[in-house]
Amino acid sequence: MSEERRLAEWAGTMPLREICWRLRRSRESVKQKAKRMGLSLRHWEPACATVCPGCGCARTRLGRGGVCRPCELRALVRRADAETAEAMQLLPPSARAVYEATETKLESSVPDRPQEPAVDGMDRYHADKARDAYHAQIEAWEVRTLTRVLKARRRRLERMREKIPNQ
């Protein structure tokens, strides 16, 4: 009886070979028992299985630095902001006044954030697949949004540097 309970608990959460190994049963016996119990052994192996240590989000892959692309882009935006603050100090007073007045108008338009899928009524396989696709869409959306912000900040910094005398 405990084998049936464990089979019901594990079905769809791990690959069939893992279930067979844990129950110490053959592939066919596990498949037949699952069929008699009305269980699906289909298992979704998520593409977003890696968790970024920087932000704690599920990601498709991590970069060389050990963090996801959105975390790398956030660091680049922070660096661009720091360089902008340094450049602001070097600007002549008239140009600095213009940039300080327009500081609050830096917002770019942001593409719509993907909607979380409604997984109510889905079986475990399709719900896991939909959640995984959603995490991948969120990661792509964050990369697009942060890239857009970074380009705007860098362009602003370039314009500031053009107005700095003796450079």
DSSP file (Angstrom, degrees, kcal/mol; ACC not computed):
  #  RESIDUE AA STRUCTURE BP1 BP2  ACC     N-H-->O    O-->H-N    N-H-->O    O-->H-N    TCO  KAPPA ALPHA  PHI   PSI    X-CA   Y-CA   Z-CA
    1    1 A M     >        0   0    0      0, 0.0     4,-1.9     0, 0.0     5,-0.2   0.000 360.0 360.0 360.0 -38.4    0.0    0.0    0.0
    2    2 A S  H  >  +     0   0    0      1,-0.2     4,-2.5     2,-0.2     5,-0.2   0.835 360.0  57.7 -67.2 -30.2    2.8    2.4    0.8
    3    3 A E  H  > S+     0   0    0      2,-0.2     4,-2.6     1,-0.2    -1,-0.2   0.904 106.4  48.9 -64.2 -40.1    4.3    1.8   -2.7
    4    4 A E  H  > S+     0   0    0      2,-0.2     4,-2.5     1,-0.2    -2,-0.2   0.902 111.1  49.7 -65.8 -40.3    1.0    3.0   -4.3
    5    5 A R  H  X S+     0   0    0     -4,-1.9     4,-1.9     2,-0.2    -2,-0.2   0.918 113.1  46.3 -64.3 -42.9    0.9    6.1   -2.1
    6    6 A R  H  X S+     0   0    0     -4,-2.5     4,-2.6     2,-0.2     5,-0.2   0.892 111.1  52.4 -67.1 -38.6    4.5    6.9   -3.0
    7    7 A L  H  X S+     0   0    0     -4,-2.6     4,-2.1     1,-0.2    -2,-0.2   0.921 110.1  48.5 -62.1 -43.1    3.7    6.3   -6.7
    8    8 A A  H  < S+     0   0    0     -4,-2.5    -1,-0.2     1,-0.2    -2,-0.2   0.867 114.0  47.5 -63.5 -35.8    0.8    8.6   -6.5
    9    9 A E  H  < S+     0   0    0     -4,-1.9    -2,-0.2    -5,-0.2    -1,-0.2   0.881 118.9  37.8 -72.5 -39.0    2.9   11.2   -4.8
   10   10 A W  H >X S+     0   0    0     -4,-2.6     3,-2.4    -5,-0.1     4,-0.9   0.677  83.7 116.5 -89.7 -19.1    5.9   11.0   -7.3
   11   11 A A  T 3< S+     0   0    0     -4,-2.1    30,-0.2     1,-0.3    29,-0.1  -0.298  91.3   4.2 -58.0 123.8    4.0   10.5  -10.5
   12   12 A G  T 34 S+     0   0    0      2,-0.5    32,-0.5    29,-0.3    -1,-0.3   0.309 114.5  84.8  85.8  -9.2    4.7   13.5  -12.8
   13   13 A T  T <4 S+     0   0    0     -3,-2.4    -2,-0.2     1,-0.2    30,-0.1   0.631  98.6  16.9 -98.7 -15.4    7.2   15.0  -10.4
   14   14 A M  S  < S-     0   0    0     -4,-0.9    -2,-0.5    27,-0.1    -1,-0.2  -0.965  94.9 -77.2-149.4 162.4   10.2   13.1  -11.5
   15   15 A P    >>  -     0   0    0      0, 0.0     4,-1.8     0, 0.0     3,-0.5  -0.207  41.7-115.1 -62.4 154.4   11.3   10.9  -14.5
   16   16 A L  H 3> S+     0   0    0      1,-0.2     4,-2.8     2,-0.2     5,-0.2   0.880 115.1  57.2 -57.5 -41.8   10.0    7.4  -14.8
   17   17 A R  H 3> S+     0   0    0      1,-0.2     4,-2.2     2,-0.2    -1,-0.2   0.861 106.1  50.8 -61.2 -34.3   13.5    5.9  -14.3
   18   18 A E  H <> S+     0   0    0     -3,-0.5     4,-2.5     2,-0.2    -1,-0.2   0.907 110.4  48.4 -68.4 -42.1   13.8    7.7  -11.0
   19   19 A I  H  X S+     0   0    0     -4,-1.8     4,-2.5     2,-0.2     5,-0.2   0.929 112.1  49.7 -62.7 -45.0   10.5    6.4   -9.8
   20   20 A C  H  X>S+     0   0    0     -4,-2.8     5,-1.8     1,-0.2     4,-1.3   0.912 111.8  48.4 -59.8 -43.2   11.5    2.8  -10.8
   21   21 A W  H  <5S+     0   0    0     -4,-2.2    -1,-0.2    -5,-0.2    -2,-0.2   0.917 113.1  46.9 -64.9 -43.2   14.8    3.1   -9.1
   22   22 A R  H  <5S+     0   0    0     -4,-2.5    -2,-0.2     1,-0.2    -1,-0.2   0.871 119.0  39.7 -68.3 -36.8   13.2    4.4   -5.8
   23   23 A L  H  <5S-     0   0    0     -4,-2.5    -1,-0.2    -5,-0.2    -2,-0.2   0.609 103.7-131.6 -85.3 -11.6   10.5    1.8   -5.8
   24   24 A R  T  <5 +     0   0    0     -4,-1.3     2,-0.3     1,-0.2    -3,-0.2   0.928  63.9 128.6  56.8  48.1   12.9   -0.9   -7.0
   25   25 A R      < -     0   0    0     -5,-1.8    -1,-0.2    -6,-0.2    -2,-0.1  -0.867  63.3 -97.6-127.3 160.8   10.5   -2.0   -9.6
   26   26 A S     >  -     0   0    0     -2,-0.3     4,-2.0     1,-0.1     5,-0.2  -0.331  34.4-111.7 -75.1 162.6   10.7   -2.6  -13.3
   27   27 A R  H  > S+     0   0    0      1,-0.2     4,-2.4     2,-0.2     5,-0.2   0.912 116.6  49.2 -59.5 -45.5    9.6    0.0  -15.8
   28   28 A E  H  > S+     0   0    0      1,-0.2     4,-2.7     2,-0.2     5,-0.2   0.888 108.5  51.8 -66.1 -39.9    6.7   -2.0  -17.0
   29   29 A S  H  > S+     0   0    0      1,-0.2     4,-2.2     2,-0.2    -1,-0.2   0.902 112.0  46.6 -66.3 -38.2    5.4   -2.8  -13.5
   30   30 A V  H  X S+     0   0    0     -4,-2.0     4,-2.4     2,-0.2    -2,-0.2   0.916 113.3  49.3 -67.7 -42.2    5.4    0.9  -12.6
   31   31 A K  H  X S+     0   0    0     -4,-2.4     4,-2.1    -5,-0.2    -2,-0.2   0.913 112.7  47.3 -63.1 -42.4    3.7    1.9  -15.9
   32   32 A Q  H  X S+     0   0    0     -4,-2.7     4,-2.4     2,-0.2    -1,-0.2   0.917 112.5  48.5 -66.1 -42.9    1.0   -0.8  -15.4
   33   33 A K  H  X S+     0   0    0     -4,-2.2     4,-2.0     1,-0.2    -2,-0.2   0.907 111.8  49.7 -64.7 -41.1    0.4    0.2  -11.8
   34   34 A A  H  X>S+     0   0    0     -4,-2.4     5,-3.1     2,-0.2     4,-0.7   0.885 110.3  51.3 -64.4 -37.8    0.1    3.9  -12.8
   35   35 A K  H ><5S+     0   0    0     -4,-2.1     3,-0.7     3,-0.2    -2,-0.2   0.923 110.1  48.4 -65.3 -43.7   -2.3    3.0  -15.6
   36   36 A R  H 3<5S+     0   0    0     -4,-2.4    -1,-0.2     1,-0.2    -2,-0.2   0.842 113.9  47.3 -64.7 -32.8   -4.5    1.1  -13.2
   37   37 A M  H 3<5S-     0   0    0     -4,-2.0    -1,-0.2    -5,-0.2    -2,-0.2   0.552 114.1-118.5 -84.9  -7.5   -4.4    3.9  -10.7
   38   38 A G  T <<5 +     0   0    0     -4,-0.7     2,-0.3    -3,-0.7    -3,-0.2   0.823  62.8 147.7  75.5  31.5   -5.2    6.5  -13.4
   39   39 A L      < -     0   0    0     -5,-3.1     2,-0.5    -6,-0.1    -1,-0.2  -0.751  45.1-133.9-102.1 146.9   -1.9    8.4  -12.9
   40   40 A S        -     0   0    0     -2,-0.3    84,-0.1   -29,-0.1    -5,-0.0  -0.862  10.6-167.7 -97.2 130.5    0.1   10.2  -15.6
   41   41 A L        +     0   0    0     -2,-0.5   -29,-0.3   -30,-0.2   -25,-0.2   0.354  45.6 128.1 -96.6   4.2    3.8    9.5  -15.5
   42   42 A R        -     0   0    0    -31,-0.1     2,-0.4   -27,-0.1    -2,-0.1  -0.406  41.3-166.2 -63.4 133.6    4.6   12.4  -17.9
   43   43 A H        -     0   0    0     -2,-0.1     2,-0.6   -30,-0.1   -30,-0.1  -0.983  14.6-145.1-129.6 133.3    7.2   14.6  -16.4
   44   44 A W        -     0   0    0    -32,-0.5    -2,-0.0    -2,-0.4    82,-0.0  -0.871   8.0-154.1 -98.6 122.5    8.3   18.1  -17.5
   45   45 A E        -     0   0    0     -2,-0.6     4,-0.1   -31,-0.0   -31,-0.0  -0.855  27.2-129.7 -93.7 108.6   12.0   18.9  -17.1
   46   46 A P        -     0   0    0      0, 0.0     3,-0.4     0, 0.0    83,-0.1  -0.266  14.2-153.5 -68.3 142.1   12.1   22.7  -16.7
   47   47 A A  S    S+     0   0    0      1,-0.2     2,-0.8     2,-0.1     3,-0.4   0.770  97.2  59.3 -77.0 -27.9   14.4   24.8  -18.8
   48   48 A C        +     0   0    0      1,-0.2    -1,-0.2    10,-0.1    12,-0.2  -0.416  67.3 124.3 -96.9  56.4   14.3   27.4  -15.9
   49   49 A A        +     0   0    0     -2,-0.8     2,-0.4    -3,-0.4    -1,-0.2   0.658  46.8  89.7 -90.5 -17.0   15.7   25.1  -13.3
   50   50 A T  E     -A   59   0A   0      9,-1.2     9,-3.6    -3,-0.4     2,-0.5  -0.653  66.0-148.6 -85.4 134.2   18.7   27.2  -12.3
   51   51 A V  E     -A   58   0A   0     -2,-0.4     7,-0.2     7,-0.2    -2,-0.1  -0.897  16.5-128.2-103.8 127.2   18.2   29.7   -9.5
   52   52 A C     >  -     0   0    0      5,-2.4     4,-2.1    -2,-0.5    15,-0.1  -0.558   6.8-149.0 -72.7 129.0   20.2   32.9   -9.7
   53   53 A P  T  4 S+     0   0    0      0, 0.0    -1,-0.1     0, 0.0    14,-0.1   0.725  94.3  57.0 -70.8 -18.9   22.1   33.6   -6.5
   54   54 A G  T  4 S+     0   0    0     12,-0.2    13,-0.1     1,-0.1    -2,-0.0   0.915 128.1   7.5 -77.5 -44.8   21.8   37.3   -7.1
   55   55 A C  T  4 S-     0   0    0      2,-0.2     3,-0.1     0, 0.0    -1,-0.1   0.574  90.0-126.2-116.6 -14.4   18.0   37.7   -7.4
   56   56 A G     <  +     0   0    0     -4,-2.1     2,-0.2     1,-0.3    -5,-0.0   0.652  62.7 135.6  78.8  14.8   16.7   34.3   -6.4
   57   57 A C        -     0   0    0     -5,-0.1    -5,-2.4     1,-0.1     2,-0.4  -0.647  64.2-103.2 -97.3 154.1   14.6   33.9   -9.6
   58   58 A A  E     -A   51   0A   0     -2,-0.2     2,-0.3    -7,-0.2    -7,-0.2  -0.610  49.3-176.7 -72.6 128.9   14.4   30.8  -11.8
   59   59 A R  E     -A   50   0A   0     -9,-3.6    -9,-1.2    -2,-0.4     3,-0.1  -0.894  38.2-130.4-131.0 157.3   16.5   31.4  -14.9
   60   60 A T  S    S-     0   0    0     -2,-0.3     2,-0.3     1,-0.3   -11,-0.2   0.860  89.6 -14.5 -74.2 -36.2   17.3   29.6  -18.1
   61   61 A R        -     0   0    0    -11,-0.1     8,-0.4   -13,-0.1     2,-0.3  -0.989  61.2-124.7-160.4 163.1   21.1   30.0  -17.6
   62   62 A L        -     0   0    0     -2,-0.3     6,-0.2     6,-0.1   -11,-0.0  -0.850  27.6-124.4-111.5 150.2   23.7   31.9  -15.7
   63   63 A G    >   -     0   0    0      4,-2.9     3,-1.6    -2,-0.3    -1,-0.1  -0.065  40.1 -84.3 -80.5-174.1   26.5   34.0  -17.1
   64   64 A R  T 3  S+     0   0    0      1,-0.3    -1,-0.1     2,-0.1    -2,-0.0   0.825 126.5  60.7 -62.5 -31.9   30.2   33.7  -16.6
   65   65 A G  T 3  S-     0   0    0      2,-0.2    -1,-0.3     1,-0.1     3,-0.1   0.511 118.3-109.6 -76.0  -3.2   29.9   35.8  -13.4
   66   66 A G  S <  S+     0   0    0     -3,-1.6     2,-0.3     1,-0.3   -12,-0.2   0.522  87.9  95.0  88.2   5.7   27.6   33.3  -11.8
   67   67 A V  S    S-     0   0    0    -15,-0.1    -4,-2.9   -14,-0.1    -1,-0.3  -0.834  78.5 -95.1-125.0 165.9   24.5   35.5  -12.1
   68   68 A C     >  -     0   0    0     -2,-0.3     4,-1.9    -6,-0.2    -6,-0.1  -0.213  38.3-103.7 -75.3 167.9   21.7   35.8  -14.6
   69   69 A R  H  > S+     0   0    0     -8,-0.4     4,-2.7     1,-0.2     5,-0.2   0.892 119.2  55.2 -62.4 -42.6   21.6   38.4  -17.4
   70   70 A P  H  > S+     0   0    0      0, 0.0     4,-2.3     0, 0.0    -1,-0.2   0.897 108.5  49.3 -59.1 -37.2   19.1   40.7  -15.7
   71   71 A C  H  > S+     0   0    0      2,-0.2     4,-2.0     1,-0.2    -2,-0.2   0.901 110.5  50.5 -66.6 -39.6   21.4   40.9  -12.7
   72   72 A E  H  X S+     0   0    0     -4,-1.9     4,-1.9     1,-0.2    -1,-0.2   0.919 111.4  48.4 -62.0 -42.9   24.3   41.7  -14.9
   73   73 A L  H  X S+     0   0    0     -4,-2.7     4,-2.4     1,-0.2    -2,-0.2   0.886 108.0  54.0 -66.4 -38.6   22.3   44.4  -16.6
   74   74 A R  H  X S+     0   0    0     -4,-2.3     4,-2.3     1,-0.2    -1,-0.2   0.903 108.4  50.2 -60.8 -39.9   21.2   45.9  -13.3
   75   75 A A  H  X S+     0   0    0     -4,-2.0     4,-2.2     1,-0.2    -1,-0.2   0.896 110.1  50.1 -64.8 -39.7   24.9   46.1  -12.3
   76   76 A L  H  X S+     0   0    0     -4,-1.9     4,-2.5     2,-0.2    -2,-0.2   0.876 109.3  51.3 -66.4 -36.9   25.7   47.9  -15.6
   77   77 A V  H  X S+     0   0    0     -4,-2.4     4,-2.4     2,-0.2    -2,-0.2   0.918 109.8  49.8 -65.0 -42.8   22.8   50.4  -15.0
   78   78 A R  H  X S+     0   0    0     -4,-2.3     4,-2.1     2,-0.2    -2,-0.2   0.907 111.6  49.1 -61.2 -40.9   24.2   51.1  -11.5
   79   79 A R  H  X S+     0   0    0     -4,-2.2     4,-2.4     2,-0.2    -2,-0.2   0.910 110.3  50.2 -65.4 -41.7   27.6   51.7  -13.0
   80   80 A A  H  X S+     0   0    0     -4,-2.5     4,-2.2     1,-0.2    -1,-0.2   0.884 109.8  51.8 -63.3 -37.9   26.2   54.0  -15.6
   81   81 A D  H  X S+     0   0    0     -4,-2.4     4,-2.1     2,-0.2    -1,-0.2   0.901 109.7  49.2 -64.6 -40.3   24.4   55.9  -12.9
   82   82 A A  H  X S+     0   0    0     -4,-2.1     4,-1.9     2,-0.2    -2,-0.2   0.911 112.0  48.1 -65.2 -42.0   27.6   56.3  -10.9
   83   83 A E  H  X S+     0   0    0     -4,-2.4     4,-2.5     1,-0.2    -1,-0.2   0.863 109.7  53.7 -66.1 -35.1   29.5   57.5  -14.0
   84   84 A T  H  X S+     0   0    0     -4,-2.2     4,-2.3     2,-0.2    -2,-0.2   0.902 106.5  51.7 -65.0 -40.8   26.6   59.9  -14.8
   85   85 A A  H  X S+     0   0    0     -4,-2.1     4,-1.2     2,-0.2    -2,-0.2   0.894 111.2  47.8 -62.8 -39.6   26.9   61.4  -11.2
   86   86 A E  H  X S+     0   0    0     -4,-1.9     4,-0.9     1,-0.2     3,-0.3   0.920 112.5  48.3 -65.5 -43.7   30.7   61.9  -11.8
   87   87 A A  H >X S+     0   0    0     -4,-2.5     4,-0.8     1,-0.2     3,-0.5   0.847 104.4  60.9 -65.6 -33.2   30.1   63.5  -15.2
   88   88 A M  H >< S+     0   0    0     -4,-2.3     3,-0.6     1,-0.2    -1,-0.2   0.867 101.2  53.7 -61.5 -36.5   27.4   65.8  -13.6
   89   89 A Q  H 3< S+     0   0    0     -4,-1.2    -1,-0.2    -3,-0.3    -2,-0.2   0.785 107.9  50.6 -69.1 -26.5   30.1   67.2  -11.3
   90   90 A L  H << S+     0   0    0     -4,-0.9    -1,-0.2    -3,-0.5    -2,-0.2   0.590  88.9 103.5 -88.2 -11.1   32.3   68.1  -14.2
   91   91 A L  S << S-     0   0    0     -4,-0.8    73,-0.1    -3,-0.6    70,-0.1  -0.349  81.5-104.1 -70.2 150.0   29.6   69.9  -16.2
   92   92 A P     >  -     0   0    0      0, 0.0     4,-2.6     0, 0.0     3,-0.3  -0.408  39.1-105.5 -66.2 154.1   29.5   73.7  -16.4
   93   93 A P  H  > S+     0   0    0      0, 0.0     4,-2.0     0, 0.0     5,-0.1   0.827 117.9  52.8 -54.5 -37.7   26.8   75.2  -14.2
   94   94 A S  H  > S+     0   0    0      2,-0.2     4,-1.3     1,-0.2    -3,-0.0   0.928 113.6  42.1 -66.7 -43.7   24.4   76.1  -17.1
   95   95 A A  H  > S+     0   0    0     -3,-0.3     4,-2.2     1,-0.2    -1,-0.2   0.877 112.2  55.3 -69.7 -37.3   24.5   72.5  -18.6
   96   96 A R  H  X S+     0   0    0     -4,-2.6     4,-2.7     1,-0.2     5,-0.2   0.891 103.9  54.8 -62.4 -39.1   24.2   71.0  -15.1
   97   97 A A  H  X S+     0   0    0     -4,-2.0     4,-1.8    -5,-0.2    -1,-0.2   0.888 107.6  50.0 -61.9 -39.2   21.1   73.0  -14.5
   98   98 A V  H  X S+     0   0    0     -4,-1.3     4,-1.5     2,-0.2    -2,-0.2   0.939 113.1  45.3 -64.8 -46.8   19.5   71.6  -17.6
   99   99 A Y  H  < S+     0   0    0     -4,-2.2     4,-0.4     1,-0.2    -2,-0.2   0.875 112.1  51.2 -67.1 -36.9   20.3   68.0  -16.7
  100  100 A E  H >< S+     0   0    0     -4,-2.7     3,-0.5     1,-0.2     4,-0.3   0.857 109.3  51.7 -67.5 -33.6   19.1   68.4  -13.1
  101  101 A A  H 3< S+     0   0    0     -4,-1.8     3,-0.3    -5,-0.2    -1,-0.2   0.822 114.6  42.0 -70.9 -30.7   15.8   69.8  -14.4
  102  102 A T  T >< S+     0   0    0     -4,-1.5     3,-1.5     1,-0.2    -1,-0.2   0.373  84.3 101.7 -97.6   4.9   15.3   66.9  -16.7
  103  103 A E  G X  S+     0   0    0     -3,-0.5     3,-0.7    -4,-0.4    -1,-0.2   0.850  80.5  51.8 -57.0 -37.6   16.4   64.2  -14.2
  104  104 A T  G 3  S+     0   0    0     -3,-0.3     3,-0.4    -4,-0.3    -1,-0.3   0.594  98.7  66.9 -78.3  -9.4   12.9   63.2  -13.3
  105  105 A K  G <   +     0   0    0     -3,-1.5    -1,-0.2     1,-0.2    -2,-0.1  -0.066  66.8 108.3-101.0  33.5   11.9   62.7  -17.0
  106  106 A L    <   +     0   0    0     -3,-0.7    -1,-0.2     2,-0.0     2,-0.2   0.542  42.2 120.5 -87.0  -7.0   14.2   59.8  -17.6
  107  107 A E        -     0   0    0     -3,-0.4     2,-0.2     1,-0.0     3,-0.0  -0.387  46.0-158.9 -69.8 128.7   11.5   57.1  -17.8
  108  108 A S        -     0   0    0     -2,-0.2     2,-0.2     1,-0.1    41,-0.1  -0.621  34.8 -90.5 -93.4 160.6   11.4   55.1  -21.0
  109  109 A S        -     0   0    0     -2,-0.2    -1,-0.1    39,-0.0    39,-0.0  -0.533  43.1-144.3 -71.7 141.1    8.3   53.3  -22.1
  110  110 A V        -     0   0    0     -2,-0.2     3,-0.1    -3,-0.0    35,-0.0  -0.901  13.1-119.3-110.9 131.6    8.3   49.7  -20.8
  111  111 A P        -     0   0    0      0, 0.0    34,-0.0     0, 0.0     2,-0.0  -0.313  47.7 -83.9 -63.5 154.6    6.8   46.8  -22.7
  112  112 A D        -     0   0    0      1,-0.1     3,-0.1     3,-0.0     0, 0.0  -0.323  44.3-116.3 -62.9 138.1    3.9   45.0  -21.0
  113  113 A R        -     0   0    0      1,-0.1    -1,-0.1    -3,-0.1    25,-0.1  -0.536  37.7-101.8 -72.6 137.3    4.9   42.4  -18.5
  114  114 A P        -     0   0    0      0, 0.0     2,-0.3     0, 0.0    -1,-0.1  -0.292  38.3-114.5 -60.0 145.4    3.8   38.8  -19.5
  115  115 A Q        -     0   0    0      1,-0.1     3,-0.1    -3,-0.1    23,-0.0  -0.595  27.2-110.7 -83.4 141.9    0.8   37.6  -17.7
  116  116 A E        -     0   0    0     -2,-0.3    -1,-0.1     1,-0.1    15,-0.1  -0.510  41.1-110.0 -69.1 136.2    1.1   34.6  -15.4
  117  117 A P        -     0   0    0      0, 0.0     2,-0.9     0, 0.0    -1,-0.1  -0.366  20.8-120.0 -70.9 147.1   -0.7   31.6  -16.9
  118  118 A A        +     0   0    0      1,-0.1    12,-0.0    -2,-0.1    -3,-0.0  -0.779  34.0 176.3 -84.8 108.7   -3.9   30.3  -15.3
  119  119 A V    >   +     0   0    0     -2,-0.9     3,-1.9     2,-0.1     2,-0.2   0.388  34.5 123.9 -98.2   3.0   -3.0   26.7  -14.3
  120  120 A D  T 3  S+     0   0    0      1,-0.3     3,-0.1     7,-0.0    -2,-0.1  -0.455  80.6  16.2 -64.4 131.9   -6.3   25.9  -12.6
  121  121 A G  T 3  S+     0   0    0      1,-0.3    -1,-0.3    -2,-0.2     2,-0.2   0.366  99.7 119.7  87.0  -5.3   -7.7   22.8  -14.2
  122  122 A M    <   -     0   0    0     -3,-1.9    -1,-0.3     1,-0.1     2,-0.1  -0.611  66.9-114.5 -88.8 151.9   -4.5   21.8  -15.8
  123  123 A D     >  -     0   0    0     -2,-0.2     4,-2.4    -3,-0.1     5,-0.2  -0.363  38.2 -98.2 -75.3 168.9   -2.8   18.5  -15.1
  124  124 A R  H  > S+     0   0    0      1,-0.2     4,-2.5     2,-0.2     5,-0.2   0.869 120.4  52.8 -59.4 -41.1    0.6   18.7  -13.4
  125  125 A Y  H  > S+     0   0    0      1,-0.2     4,-2.3     2,-0.2    -1,-0.2   0.953 113.5  41.0 -60.9 -52.6    2.6   18.2  -16.6
  126  126 A H  H  > S+     0   0    0      1,-0.2     4,-2.4     2,-0.2    -1,-0.2   0.845 114.4  53.1 -68.8 -33.1    0.9   21.1  -18.5
  127  127 A A  H  X S+     0   0    0     -4,-2.4     4,-2.5     2,-0.2    -1,-0.2   0.926 111.1  46.4 -66.1 -44.2    0.9   23.3  -15.5
  128  128 A D  H  X S+     0   0    0     -4,-2.5     4,-2.3    -5,-0.2    -2,-0.2   0.901 112.9  50.3 -63.2 -40.6    4.7   22.8  -15.0
  129  129 A K  H  X S+     0   0    0     -4,-2.3     4,-2.2    -5,-0.2    -2,-0.2   0.911 111.6  47.5 -64.0 -43.0    5.2   23.5  -18.7
  130  130 A A  H  X S+     0   0    0     -4,-2.4     4,-2.1     2,-0.2    -2,-0.2   0.901 112.3  49.1 -66.3 -41.5    3.2   26.7  -18.6
  131  131 A R  H  X S+     0   0    0     -4,-2.5     4,-2.3     2,-0.2    -2,-0.2   0.898 110.9  50.6 -64.5 -39.8    5.0   27.9  -15.5
  132  132 A D  H  X S+     0   0    0     -4,-2.3     4,-2.1     2,-0.2    -2,-0.2   0.918 110.4  48.7 -64.5 -43.8    8.4   27.2  -17.0
  133  133 A A  H  X S+     0   0    0     -4,-2.2     4,-2.2     1,-0.2    -1,-0.2   0.887 110.2  52.8 -62.6 -38.3    7.4   29.1  -20.2
  134  134 A Y  H  X S+     0   0    0     -4,-2.1     4,-2.6     2,-0.2    -2,-0.2   0.918 107.5  50.4 -63.5 -43.9    6.2   32.0  -18.1
  135  135 A H  H  X S+     0   0    0     -4,-2.3     4,-2.2     1,-0.2    -1,-0.2   0.896 111.0  49.3 -62.3 -39.4    9.5   32.2  -16.2
  136  136 A A  H  X S+     0   0    0     -4,-2.1     4,-2.2     2,-0.2    -1,-0.2   0.894 111.3  49.6 -66.0 -39.2   11.4   32.2  -19.5
  137  137 A Q  H  X S+     0   0    0     -4,-2.2     4,-2.6     2,-0.2    -2,-0.2   0.899 109.9  50.9 -65.6 -40.5    9.1   35.0  -20.8
  138  138 A I  H  X S+     0   0    0     -4,-2.6     4,-2.7     2,-0.2    -2,-0.2   0.914 109.8  50.2 -62.9 -42.6    9.7   37.0  -17.6
  139  139 A E  H  X S+     0   0    0     -4,-2.2     4,-2.2     2,-0.2    -2,-0.2   0.931 112.3  46.6 -61.9 -45.2   13.5   36.6  -18.0
  140  140 A A  H  X S+     0   0    0     -4,-2.2     4,-2.5     1,-0.2    -2,-0.2   0.893 112.2  51.3 -63.5 -39.8   13.3   37.8  -21.6
  141  141 A W  H  X S+     0   0    0     -4,-2.6     4,-2.7     2,-0.2    -2,-0.2   0.916 109.8  49.2 -63.6 -43.6   11.1   40.7  -20.7
  142  142 A E  H  X S+     0   0    0     -4,-2.7     4,-2.9     2,-0.2     5,-0.3   0.898 110.8  50.4 -62.9 -40.2   13.5   41.8  -17.9
  143  143 A V  H  X S+     0   0    0     -4,-2.2     4,-2.3     2,-0.2     5,-0.2   0.935 112.4  46.7 -63.9 -45.7   16.4   41.6  -20.3
  144  144 A R  H  X S+     0   0    0     -4,-2.5     4,-1.9     2,-0.2    -2,-0.2   0.934 115.8  45.5 -60.2 -46.5   14.6   43.8  -22.9
  145  145 A T  H  X S+     0   0    0     -4,-2.7     4,-2.1     1,-0.2    -2,-0.2   0.932 115.5  44.7 -65.1 -47.7   13.5   46.3  -20.3
  146  146 A L  H  X S+     0   0    0     -4,-2.9     4,-2.8     1,-0.2    -1,-0.2   0.847 111.0  54.3 -68.8 -33.5   16.9   46.6  -18.6
  147  147 A T  H  X S+     0   0    0     -4,-2.3     4,-2.5    -5,-0.3    -1,-0.2   0.908 108.8  49.7 -63.9 -41.2   18.7   46.8  -22.0
  148  148 A R  H  X S+     0   0    0     -4,-1.9     4,-1.9    -5,-0.2    -2,-0.2   0.919 112.5  46.5 -62.8 -44.6   16.5   49.7  -23.0
  149  149 A V  H  X S+     0   0    0     -4,-2.1     4,-2.4     2,-0.2    -2,-0.2   0.922 112.2  51.2 -63.3 -44.7   17.1   51.5  -19.7
  150  150 A L  H  X S+     0   0    0     -4,-2.8     4,-2.6     1,-0.2     5,-0.2   0.914 109.3  49.6 -61.4 -44.2   20.9   50.9  -20.0
  151  151 A K  H  X S+     0   0    0     -4,-2.5     4,-2.3     1,-0.2    -1,-0.2   0.897 111.0  50.2 -62.9 -39.6   21.0   52.2  -23.5
  152  152 A A  H  X S+     0   0    0     -4,-1.9     4,-2.1     2,-0.2    -1,-0.2   0.915 112.2  47.1 -64.7 -42.4   19.1   55.4  -22.4
  153  153 A R  H  X S+     0   0    0     -4,-2.4     4,-2.2     2,-0.2    -2,-0.2   0.902 112.9  48.7 -66.9 -40.4   21.5   56.0  -19.5
  154  154 A R  H  X S+     0   0    0     -4,-2.6     4,-2.4     2,-0.2    -1,-0.2   0.899 110.5  50.8 -67.0 -39.1   24.6   55.4  -21.6
  155  155 A R  H  X S+     0   0    0     -4,-2.3     4,-2.2    -5,-0.2    -1,-0.2   0.909 110.0  50.1 -64.1 -41.0   23.3   57.8  -24.3
  156  156 A R  H  X S+     0   0    0     -4,-2.1     4,-2.1     1,-0.2    -1,-0.2   0.903 110.0  50.9 -62.2 -41.7   22.6   60.4  -21.6
  157  157 A L  H  X S+     0   0    0     -4,-2.2     4,-2.5     2,-0.2    -2,-0.2   0.900 108.3  52.3 -63.6 -41.4   26.1   60.0  -20.3
  158  158 A E  H  X S+     0   0    0     -4,-2.4     4,-1.7     1,-0.2    -2,-0.2   0.923 109.4  49.4 -59.7 -44.6   27.6   60.4  -23.8
  159  159 A R  H  X S+     0   0    0     -4,-2.2     4,-0.9     1,-0.2    -1,-0.2   0.881 110.8  50.4 -63.9 -37.7   25.7   63.6  -24.2
  160  160 A M  H >X S+     0   0    0     -4,-2.1     3,-1.0     1,-0.2     4,-0.6   0.933 108.0  52.2 -64.2 -45.0   27.0   64.9  -20.9
  161  161 A R  H >< S+     0   0    0     -4,-2.5     3,-0.7     1,-0.3    -1,-0.2   0.812 102.9  59.2 -64.3 -29.9   30.6   64.0  -21.7
  162  162 A E  H 3< S+     0   0    0     -4,-1.7    -1,-0.3     1,-0.2    -2,-0.2   0.805 106.9  48.2 -66.4 -27.6   30.3   66.0  -25.0
  163  163 A K  H << S+     0   0    0     -3,-1.0    -1,-0.2    -4,-0.9    -2,-0.2   0.490  85.4 104.0 -93.2  -4.1   29.4   69.1  -22.9
  164  164 A I  S X< S-     0   0    0     -3,-0.7     3,-0.6    -4,-0.6   -73,-0.1  -0.670  74.7-125.2 -78.8 126.0   32.3   68.7  -20.5
  165  165 A P  T 3  S+     0   0    0      0, 0.0    -2,-0.1     0, 0.0    -1,-0.1  -0.376  85.0  19.4 -71.6 151.1   35.0   71.3  -21.3
  166  166 A N  T 3         0   0    0      1,-0.1    -2,-0.0    -2,-0.1     0, 0.0   0.862 360.0 360.0  61.6  41.4   38.6   70.1  -21.9
  167  167 A Q    <         0   0    0     -3,-0.6    -1,-0.1    -5,-0.1    -4,-0.0   0.369 360.0 360.0-135.4 360.0   37.8   66.5  -22.6
